[in-house]
Structures are given as C-alpha cells and as structure tokens.
C-alpha cells in the first residue's frame, strides 16, 4: 500500500515534460508544455514534505522540453524549442542562449557536463 506524503503547491498548468534534482537533492526543476520551467525547494512540514515553487521562468513563449542543473548547481540549462538557454537558478536570470540553426528540429533533451 502506498500513501501520499508530499504536497506540491502551484503545479504546472499543462503536462510536465521533465524533472531534475540538483546534486544536493534540495532543489528541483520541472519543465512543462505550459511554456514554463519552475524551480522548487522543499519545505518540511509536520507530517508531509511540501515542494514550494520558488520561481517560474519562460523563454519567448516557447514550450520547455527539458532542463538540468549543472553539477555544482550554479546553472540550469533549459531546452526551449530550438534554443538552449542557461539560467542562474538563484536570481532566475537568463545568462546565455544558443540557437539551433535547423528550423525543423527541436531540442528535446539537454545535459551539462563538467
């Protein structure tokens, strides 16, 4: 028998595409077809863990298909259609972007390597 022991506040409005934890397991980034990615942090409660949405970001109103934390947790890479975007997870600011030149292909997965 399974029992729900987690509460998620402010869920995405559409289907979630991906989830990725930082190395410490204290932050989570989710992506969605609602054209956003959200950064979550855990807030312990008396009986249940609560994942609180800390920030929401988007890039040019495009669906976000995947996102990953860098190994040290200082950058989030997010795949937004044909553009790989790089964000500061603490200030929610866009650091840089790289656009795929092929008009027909979309970036569906993204990884960061050290």
N, C-alpha and C positions, 0 to 999 in steps of 0.2 A: 504494500500500500504506500502511495506517495502522498505527501502533504505539502501544500504550497507554503513556503516560509519566506517569500520575498515579495516586496511591494515595489512597483515601478510607477513613479509619478511622471506625468506629461509624456505619454508614449507618442510614437510617430503616428501620423495621420494615415499613412499608407503602408504597404508591405515593407518589412525590414529586409535589406539585402545582405548585410554583413554585421558581424560583431567582432571586436578585437579588444583584448585587455592590454594595459601597459604591463611591463615586466614585474612590477610590484603587486599587480592584481588589485590596485586601489582605484583605477580609472578604467572606464570602458568607453569605446567609441562605437556608435552604431550608424549605419547608413540606410537610406530609405528612398523609395520611389516618390516620396513626398518632396524630393529635391533638397533634403537637408541631411546633415550629419549632426549627431548630438554627442556631447561628452557628458558622461555620467560619473558620479562619485558615490561611494557607499556611505550611508548614514545609519549607524547602528541604532536600532530601536529596542525596546524592552523584549519583545517576543520575535520580531521579524526584522530582517535586513531590509533597508529601503535604499533603492537606487534613485538618487536625486539628479535630475537633469541640471548640469552646471552651466552649459552653454549650447547654443544652436548656431550652426553656420550653413551657408549655401554659397554656390558659385554660379553666377549668371543664369539662375533659374533652370539649371540642368540637373537631371537625376544623378544621385551619388551612388555608384555601384559597389564601391569597396573603400575601406580606409584601414590604415595600420599605424601603430605607434612606432617610432624609432626605438632602437634597443635601449637608449638612455631615457626615453620618454619625453624628449625635448621637442619633437616634431611629430605631427600627424601628416601622413600622405593620404590624399583622398582622390579617387578616380571619378572625375566628373565628365561623362561622355567621352570626348576626345582630348581632355586636358587632365594632366596630373597636377594636382595642387598641393602645396606644402604650407602647413599652418603651425602657429605657436599654440599649443593646447592650453596654455595658461592665460594668454591675452586674447585668444580667439582671432588673431590677426593673420592675414594671408602673407606668407613670407616670399613665395615664388610660385611659378607655374611653368609647365612645359606642355605645349600643344602638339598632338599627333598630326602630321601633315595629311594623312589619308582621310578623305571625307567620309568614306563608307564604314570604317572600323571604329568601334568604341573600345575604350579601356574597361575591361571587366574585372581585372584583378590588379592589385598593386602590392609591392613589397619594398621594404627598406633594408639595406644591408650595411654592415659597418665595415 
